[in-house]
Amino acid sequence: MEKQMLNRHSDTQTVVAIYTRCSTKGKGQDTANQADQLRSYCQRMGYSIFREYTDYESGGTSNRTEFMQMFADARKRQFDLVLFWSLDRFSREGTRTTINLLQQLEDCGVQFRSYTEQYLDSSGVFKDVIVSLLATLARQEKIRCSERVKAGLAKSRRCGRIGGRPRIPQEKITSIAEMRTQGMSLRQIAKEIGVHHGTVAQYINI
């Protein structure tokens, strides 16, 4: 199916990017139903469709061809709103990462809306409540992750093992902080100082 790309009809008309995804093409999975209903919704609302972005890839990573192109176009303010079928079609990377992705759209001045989850609408009257709730869920996920790590380390100690990755010299810890402020990714920093990226993550407040 060809992607649609339409020009803005007026300065006041909402211009929409439609995003659809399923894990595999074929095997009984298709994005056609998602796309049809999202198009119909835009028509009912009087929205102009800038483009349809479709991925046949796992939602467990942001490294999806059309997904990345959509964000590139968002940074250029090519549209006003990203419309997707449901949050798990948009991303399945976990609460914190998904919140970060939605926040990136907000930072670009682009709103988001889930078709099947009416409460998930950054243009709605409950926008601040929804963003606050999602942020709370992200914090809770971070706390649970920390608790699981602590529990694992405690179990290791009870079994006579020293858990966790080995500590690294102070000078490398300092370098990690400096490189992070320069915008380097965890993997770039890890490669630079010669440690696993998981070790780098332990010394960065993310």
Secondary structure, DSSP 8 states (H G I E B T S, - for coil): ----B---S-SSS-EEEEEEE-SSSBTTB-SHHHHHHHHHHHHHHT-EEEEEEEE-S-TT-S--HHHHHHHHHHHTT--SEEEES-HHHH--S-HHHHHHHHHHHHHTT-EEEESS-TT-BTTSTTHHHHHHHHHHHHHHHHHHHHHHHHHHHHHHHHTT---S-----HHHHHHHHHHHHTT--HHHHHHHHTS-HHHHHHTS--
